[in-house]
Amino acid sequence: MHSLRLAIRSLSAAPVSTLVIVLTLALGAGANTAIFSVVNSLLLRTLPVPEPDRLVTISSEFALAHGFKSGVGWSYAMWTRMQQVPPMFDGMLLWSQPTFNLAQGGERDPARVLLVSGSFFETLRLRPRVGRLLVPDDDVRGGGSDGPVAVISYRLWQDRFDGQNDAVGKTVTLEGAPFTIVGVTEASFLGLEVGQAFDLAIPLGTEPLVLGTRASIDETRAFIFAPLVRLKPGQSLQAATAALRSVQPLVLGVSPERMADVKPQFLREPFLAVAAPTGTSDFTRLRTQYQRPLLTLMVLVGVVLVIACVNIAGMLLARATARQHDVAVRLALGATRGRLVLQHMIENVLLAASGAAVGLLFSTWASQILVAQLSRLDARVVLNLVPDWSVLAFTVATTLVTAVIVGVAPALRATHVTPVSALRGPAGARPASQSNARVTSSFLILQVALSLILSVAAALLVATFGRLVHVPLGFDSERVLIATVETSKAAVDAADRTQLGERLVEAVSRVPGVESVASSSDTPLSKASQSPVMLKAERVQNAVSPRWFATYSTRLRSGRDFTPQDGPGAPPVAIVNEAFARKYFVGRNALGETIEGKTIVGIIEDAVYSTVRGGVRPTLYSPLAQAGDTGLSRRADVVISVRVASGRPALLTRDLSAALTAVDPRLTFSYTPLQEFVDASVAEDRIVAGLAGLFGGLAILLTALGLYGVTSYTVSRRRFEMGVRMALGAPRSHVLGLILARSLVLTSIGVLLGLAACVATTRYLEALLFGVAPMDPATVGAVAVVLIAVATVAALVPAVHATRIDPLVALRTE
């Protein structure tokens, strides 16, 4: 306690340097902890269930090769046949997480619904927060003895029912079907889909009540479910795989000899048990999409921490040097060198603890902002960011190891004095300044080199985002609103949905303020256009109504647009983009040619379709009225694109809702500005560029502070020399140039070393770059110039201060 009091007194005696060290450590460690918290929640954290290591998904080599940990999907028929097999595990469940509508009419109120088998909560060994959870007796057609029941999430319980226990027994409506709430899950359970928290869970048997006239889970070819099993104690993955493969023919409904006849072909792949302690799937592809960017950011923020370490080491060294007279006095009074080193280390631990506390608060705020940026159009990303033992251990280790390791050398250096030097006064306690100058100069060069590496990487990523946002889209997204109309509850047959879609377009076109309106089977940059199948296709197709190209302001290069006369009985026609014409009609005019039995009647300008990064792809457009199975007759929703005459598109939603409801009051709909699709397409690059730019700026700031500190330290150590120079007639400009020249030389050496390192490191960023080379001369040169300029400004303040030294006072002090 005596040593602790001395440490607190010593740190309080120099509040400015103590505060700077704590804030530097907090920024470096806090930024690392923020990124690690997201990485931990998204990639590493296990499910909040008992014994998660015993949870296993049923996949295959084929599915794993394509990124599907839970396999490519099970059908409900496969699950039904699996129930006939004698129990081989400690439990088994089937689940899916579709989005259903909580609103009974008008604008949609989407909810993430766990559609699960009755064994779901029993297999996961979960307990309710309030009421009870689903049981096998609830999983029957039409509902069990309590009728259709549902379990709501803790989040929905708080949002809709204010956390009141009387929520149990109340009714919630899904797609117009009432469900009685029987329980609430614990707050820690967000579901099995990483990043996508569920709102409520309902039994598989009640699915026909929700889907109504839409496709049912009874369809044999609807592979929309994921199975999960809990291993018995001591049961290995190899044993589970063998057990699953032994019943695979029975699950698929064939004899072992007929496995070669199973379709689709991916079902022939032998079952494979895969451990799933961190979750069963990545249907949202959040892990796949953000794994590389997050790990890249971890490396970049790690460099920030290294720069902070070098900065702290320099400040501790200067601090230790300034205290050498005090150390010499203590040694002269009988203190041992080990005791003084220990005292310095206690101070470092206090600095580390303070930095860890502030850094943890900063990381909590920063990680929440980062997760908010990860959210996409279809749903808000929800991650459990409550610090667990791994996050706390990471923060403590980062700050403690940083402060202790970088403080060892200054502590040893501070005690490397002789007791007799205390008799010579403060000046006599100072070691050779040349040695200190070499150490501090080395620290500064290292800081500059690391800052250049990080700043170049950040500038390349920022430049990538700049290139992406300026990619010509081929359409105007500013004044277009996408209205998705759900028609399954409408009083029309599936065959009449085409006419319903036309009536909806006509009703919307009469709304004041609407400039143009059209419908289509898909929308550019939508989630459907970015499916793995669509992304791998050589060409893409879309079915659109007349005036669709005018609505998107996509110019017609030659030929004509679709007209109302291009109906089911008219000759099949098509419109292609220029990329399609270049690829499939080399050296000749595509207009009038035939493709897939359709005559090409128009050619439009190239436009981005799936992703901004993917650019323009060969695209074929068909009249929506001639689309057949891909048209409205086989779809439950109608996608309507609306161009407004002026202003923000969202301002028209009330009038649009009234027009749609007038056609059929049972319709439900949702609105999304087209610009949100565009923004979502570059969201990953925006996040990476923003954070990388922040880290790059932080690195330059730390370097500037380090250079300021080193220059100030140099000026203080050379005070006598400066006094002698000016006493002998040296002009102030000479003293100013002397100090700035040293700073410029050190900075230049660091820049050169950094440039050499960039050649070897920036190539690892190539997969994240777009439209810019890993060693783009303009970007690298600009960063180098900015870094030198910032370093010069940082050194200018203490340099100017050196020119104001009174020679007489400097000589008298020494």
C-alpha positions, 0 to 999 in steps of 0.5 A: 500500500505504501508503494501504491500511495507513492505511485499515485502521488508520483503520477499526480505530480505530472497530471498532463503526461499521465493523462496523455499516457492513459488516453493514448493507451485507452485509444489504442486498447479501446479500438482493439477491444471494439473490433475484437468484441464484434469479431468475438460476437460474430465469429467466436462466441458460443451459443448461450445454451448448456454444453454448446460443444455437443451441438452438431449440424448435418452437412456434407462435403459439397455443402461445406465447399459452398460455405453452408455449414448446415448443409444445403437444406432439409425438406419437411418430408425428410424430417418426417421420415427422420422421426421414424428412426430410433433415437440416436442422439440426445435430441434433434430439432429442425428450424428455419427463420422466415420473415412474416408480417405482424400487421393485419393490413396496410404497411407491413410490420416484419418479424423474424420468426423461428419456425421450429419443431416441438423439440427445439427448446428441449434439445437446446436445454433452454429455460423460459424467462416467463411462462413456458416454451414450446413442447412436442405436443404443440407441434401438430397441425392446427395447434395442440391442446392450447391451439396455435401458440407462440414464444416471444423473444425477450426483446419483443417482450420489452418492446411490445409488452413493456416486460409485463408478465401478463403478456402470457396469454395474450394474442399476437397475429402473424399474417392474419392468423392469431397465436397465443403467447405462452412464454418468453425466452431469456435475454441472452438467447437471440436465436440460431442465426448469427446477427439476426435476432428472432422475434417469436417462435412458432411450431412447424405444425402451425405453418399452414395457418401462416402461409395460407395460399402460399407454398407449404412446407409439405412440398417435398422439394422445399429445402428450407430447413436446417437440422441440429442434433445434440450428441450423447455424452461421449459420442464423437463426431465420427460416430455421429457421422456413421449413424447419420449415414446409416439412415440417410437412404431412409431419410431420403425415402429410397433404398440404399441401392437407389441412392444414385437416383436421388434428386437434387444431386446434392442430396446424394452427398454422404451426411457429415456431422459438423460441430456447431458450438457458435451457431448452426448457419450463416444464411444471412452470410454475415460471417462470410461477408465480414470475416475478411474485412473484420480481420483486416481491421484487426490487423490495422488497429493492431498497428495503431496499438503498436504505434501507441506502445512506441509513443508511450515508451518514448513518454515513459523514457522522457519521464524516467530521465527527468526523474533520475536525480530523484532516483539517485537520491533514493539510491544514496539513501539506501534504496535497492535498484530492484525496489525502485524498478518495482516502484516504476512497474507499479506506476505502469500497472496503475496506468494500465488499469486506468487505460483499460477502464477508459478503453473498455468504456470507449470500446462499448460505445464504438462496437455498438456504432460498428454493429449499427453500421453492419445492419442491412435492408432486410433486418437490423443486425443484432449481436450480443456485445455484453463483454464476456470473459474473452473480451475482458481478458483481451482488454486486460491483456492488451493494456497490462502487457502493453504498459508493463512491457513498454515500461520495463526499459524506461524503468531499468534506464531510470535506475541506471545511475550512481548514488554519487551523482545525487551530490552533483545536483539535477544535472549530474544525475543525467546519463549521456544524452547521446544514448537517450537521443539514439533511443528516442530517435529510433522510437520516432523513426519506428512510429513514422514507418508504422504510421505510413504503412497504416495510413497508406492502407487506410488511404487505399481503402478510402480511395476504393470506396471513392471509386465505388460511389462514383461507378456509373450505375446506368440508372438514377436512384435518387427519386425512385421508391420500391413498393413491395406488395404482398398479395397472398391475402388478396381475393384473387387466384394465382392466375389473376395476379398479373391483372392485379399487378396491372391494376396496382400499377395503374392505381399508383400512376394516378397518385399526384406527384408520381412521374412514372411507375412500373413493375418487375420481378426483381430490382437492381441491387436487391437482396434477390439479385445478390443470391449466390446463384445469381452472382455466379450466372453468366447472364441475368434476367429480369421481367419488367412492365412497360415504362420500367426503363423510363422509371429508372432513367435508363436510356434506350440506345436503339429499338423500342420499349415494351408496350401493353401489346406485348402480352401473353398472346403476342410474339415473344420479345426481349430487350438486352443491354449493350454488354449482352449484345457485345458478348452474344452478337459479336460483330453484328447488330443484336436488334432483330436477332433471336435469343431463347425464342424471343426477338430482340426489339430494343437495346438499352445502355449498360446498368449495374445489376447485382452489386456495384463491385460486380459492375455491368453484366449481360442482362436480358429483359422480358415483358412481365406479361410474357414471363410465365412461371417467373412472372406474377402468376407464381409470385406472392408479391408485386414489386412496383418501382415509383419515380416521383416528380420531385422531392424525397420519395418517402414523402409519398408513402401515405398517398401510395398506401391509400391507392394500394389499399383502395385496390384491395384492403387485404394487401400489405406492403413495404417501402424502400427507397432505391438509394438504400439498395445502392447504399447497402451494396457498398456498405461493407466498403463504407465501413472498412474505409471509414474505420481504416481512415479513422485508424490512419488519422489516429496513427498520424495523430499519435505520431505527431504527438510522439514527434512533439514530445521527442522534439520538446525533450530534445530542446530541453536536453539541449537548452545549454547548447542553444544558449551557447549558440545564441550567446556566440551570435547564432541567429534564431533562424539558425536554431529553428532550422537546426531543430526542424532539420533533425525532425525532417531527417528522422521523419524522412528516414521513417517514411523511406522505411515505411515505403519499403514495408508498404511494397511487401504489405499492401498486396494483401489488401488487393482483394478489398481494393477496387479501381486502385493499385496496391501501390498507387503512386498518387495515393502513396505519395499523398500520404507521405507528403501529408505525414511529413507536413504533419510531422513538421508542424508538430516539431515547429512548436517546440522549435519556435520555443527553442528560439525564445530561450534567453542565453543568459538564463540558459547558461546560469541554469546549467 
